[in-house]
């Protein structure tokens, strides 16, 4: 631990590098110069329309093909353990 304490003490006593004085100005200049991504109203409208179309497509009922034999609340449940062990009533 003494080595770490000694190293930290030397670092605290060392003079601040001159490059650190200019770092904030350099970073802010690069941020100002960086192009910003723009998203217009068109992208938002397209996204909303896509979500609406997908919701409508998912909400359209499928063609009725009859009652499913695997109805969970129906009178006959062919995959229930009691039906599988004893046979269907």
C-alpha positions, -999 to +999 in steps of 0.1 A: +000+000+000+029+023+006+038+022-031+003+033-041+003+061-015+036+073-027+025+073-064-007+092-056+013+117-036+037+123-065+007+127-088-008+153-065+024+172-063+031+171-101+022+202-121-009+201-142-002+194-179-008+224-202-028+203-225-056+200-199-061+237-200-072+236-236-091+203-234-125+219-225-123+244-254-113+216-279-142+194-268-167+222-270-154+232-304-158+197-317-193+195-303-203+227-321-188+215-354-204+180-353-234+177-376-267+170-358-290+143-369-323+157-380-355+138-380-383+156-397-420+152-392-421+128-421-402+101-403-425+104-373-456+102-395-442+072-414-435+054-381-470+061-368-486+048-400-465+017-400-475+010-364-512+016-372-510-007-402-493-034-382-519-031-355-548-033-379-533-063-396-528-081-363-563-072-352-580-087-383-597-119-372-586-150-390-610-170-411-631-192-389-622-228-394-644-243-367-638-249-331-604-257-320-601-291-302-576-275-278-601-250-263-588-245-227-623-239-213-643-263-234-660-294-221-635-318-236-598-313-231-579-339-250-545-329-236-556-328-200-537-353-178-570-369-167-580-374-203-546-388-212-545-412-183-581-424-183-591-418-219-616-394-233-651-395-218 
